[in-house]
Amino acid sequence: MNILIIGAGGREHALAWKAAQSPEVNTVYVAPGNAGTAMENQCVNVAINVDEFEALAAFARDHDVGL
């Protein structure tokens, strides 16, 4: 399963870090993410701002995001 986490703070980093530990998770996308999420295995920062709703929805559809 692919996951999209929206935000750039420490809470989002913690969520991404923990989600990436699950064997059921393929990729954790973080939009826009931060330097910490960029360093995590299975995490990919996405250059979309938190208020770009249509772009976030399109990204989720295009990348088969399940959560």
Backbone hydrogen bonds, N-H to C=O, Kabsch-Sander energy under -0.5 kcal/mol:
donor,donor_aa,acceptor,acceptor_aa,energy
2,N,64,D,-0.7
3,I,27,T,-2.4
5,I,3,I,-0.5
5,I,29,Y,-3.2
7,G,5,I,-0.6
7,G,31,A,-3.0
13,H,9,G,-1.8
14,A,10,G,-2.5
15,L,11,R,-2.4
16,A,12,E,-2.6
17,W,13,H,-2.8
18,K,14,A,-2.3
19,A,15,L,-2.7
20,A,16,A,-2.3
21,Q,17,W,-0.5
21,Q,18,K,-1.1
22,S,19,A,-1.6
25,V,22,S,-1.4
26,N,1,M,-2.8
27,T,1,M,-0.7
28,V,42,Q,-3.2
29,Y,3,I,-3.6
29,Y,27,T,-0.6
30,V,44,V,-2.5
31,A,5,I,-2.7
33,G,7,G,-1.7
38,A,34,N,-1.8
39,M,35,A,-0.7
39,M,36,G,-0.8
40,E,36,G,-0.5
40,E,37,T,-0.8
43,C,40,E,-1.4
44,V,28,V,-2.5
46,V,30,V,-2.6
48,I,46,V,-2.4
52,E,49,N,-1.7
53,F,51,D,-1.2
56,L,52,E,-2.4
57,A,53,F,-2.5
58,A,54,E,-2.4
59,F,55,A,-2.4
60,A,56,L,-2.4
61,R,57,A,-2.2
62,D,58,A,-2.7
63,H,59,F,-1.8
64,D,61,R,-1.2
65,V,60,A,-2.4
66,G,2,N,-2.7
67,L,2,N,-1.1
